[in-house]
Amino acid sequence: MRKLDQRIDDVRRAMYQAYEKKVSYHELLRISQELDRLLNQMEHGKKVI
């Protein structure tokens, strides 16, 4: 789970940085979807791929 936690932190950081840089809506959406996918994996106890 440590690897999954690290990936979640990395994606959250990327999302914050993208927001600060005012990137496109589509890029923020892509990052948000990746974060959602990782959080769902954590919720269901799946391994990160």
PyMOL commands that set and color helices and strands:
alter all, ss='L'
color gray80, all
select helices_A, chain A and resi 2-20+25-44
alter helices_A, ss='H'
color red, helices_A
deselect
rebuild
show_as cartoon
